[in-house]
Amino acid sequence: MQYQHNFNPTISDEEIFEKILDEKEIIGYYNLPQQDTDEYKEFAKNVHQTNIVVIGIGGSTLGTYAIYKYLKHSKQLDKKLHFLETTDPIDIQSKLENINLNDTLFIVISKSGTTVETISIFKYIHSLVKINKDNCVVVTEDDSKLRTYADINGMRSFDIPKNVGGRFSVFSAVGLLPLAIVGLNIDDILKGAKFVHDSFFEKKSFYNRLINKARFLVEYKNSFNVNVVFSYSSRLEGFNKWYIQLWGESLGKVDINSARQGLTPIGIIGPIDQHSFLQLIMEGKRDKTITVIKVKNFYNHLKIPDVTLEGLENLDYLNGLEFSELINKQADATIEAVNNLNDIPCDVITIDGMCESAIAALMYEYELLTSLCAKFMYINAYDQPGVESGKIILKEKLMQKGNS
């Protein structure tokens, strides 16, 4: 993985690192790269269904989708992974129309075990097909009501550790189980995360890279409050969605001094958004940092053919160019244009290729970056009281309706 940046904060970071080390003792996501994966791989061997449907929302699906989206066109997978994550009735029906429910394993994921969206969809699935231990597994906390349901029905269940929050759970059973079942190499996934983990905690390259970036983002948050991830591959669309939840839900908080904190995440795709959002970046208000994410090797040699189009002869310089080379040149042109302005903070992450370890390393890097920013901001990255208040109101409204 290659990296470059155009900012360089200089103040000491030892106290922040010590706080992260202390947090590592109680927050579980840090240590997930060291776990044993045998139970996931063993279960995956015996899954005979072709369709794997994950029922969940937010942290229960976004990380898994990010990895699957990034890799599915580069791997020979004999199973398909689907996600039911919204209560939009049209979305539910349109997705289920294309799935043979009699050839489906359902994975119901909810850390609390009582997520309204997840249980509502699961209830609907129950009306369509007989659910039992042969076509359904559960991923939840070990003492949740969903776990009780699984035990009553003799279903296999996998634990989400209590000290691993949903949006930090992709390297737990939440992500590893469905990804193993569809045939991705989950040991390589953890290998990518562990590489970043070891580099950071051994104070090697990722230590300086992440702690400097976090400090810069927090110190200049009032000037540059919008953090734009500009991913130059459509395969990273899932990563962008995951990043937006991770960043927004973790960092939009009230700090120890009762001051409102937050950094606004935006995820865009190149070159598509060169023709929209890039204009705002280049000539709009200077309130944005830019992180460009490039893919070094697409492992795809699709070329622009040697074809001359009448009236468009002046574009023949494109002939013979691989599309992967073109998209990276487009990224480089954007980076150079931004840097030439000298007033937009910009860093570039170049990931190695279309493999499990590459996307996992990127995601673990962003988990660490989120935790570091939270420490600098004196907030708790792992709760979500703003979201919980809405859940409470929803539950009250639904119970009132049920009693009317």
Secondary structure as UniProt FT lines:
FT   STRAND          2..5
FT   HELIX           14..24
FT   TURN            25..26
FT   HELIX           28..34
FT   HELIX           38..45
FT   STRAND          51..55
FT   HELIX           58..60
FT   HELIX           62..71
FT   TURN            72..74
FT   STRAND          80..84
FT   HELIX           89..96
FT   TURN            97..98
FT   HELIX           101..103
FT   STRAND          104..109
FT   HELIX           116..128
FT   TURN            133..135
FT   STRAND          136..140
FT   TURN            142..143
FT   HELIX           145..152
FT   TURN            153..154
FT   STRAND          157..159
FT   TURN            162..163
FT   HELIX           166..168
FT   TURN            170..171
FT   HELIX           173..182
FT   HELIX           186..201
FT   TURN            202..203
FT   HELIX           205..219
FT   TURN            220..223
FT   STRAND          226..231
FT   HELIX           234..236
FT   HELIX           237..251
FT   TURN            256..257
FT   STRAND          264..269
FT   TURN            270..271
FT   HELIX           272..275
FT   HELIX           277..283
FT   STRAND          288..295
FT   TURN            310..311
FT   HELIX           313..318
FT   TURN            319..320
FT   HELIX           323..341
FT   STRAND          346..351
FT   HELIX           356..377
FT   TURN            381..382
FT   HELIX           385..403
//
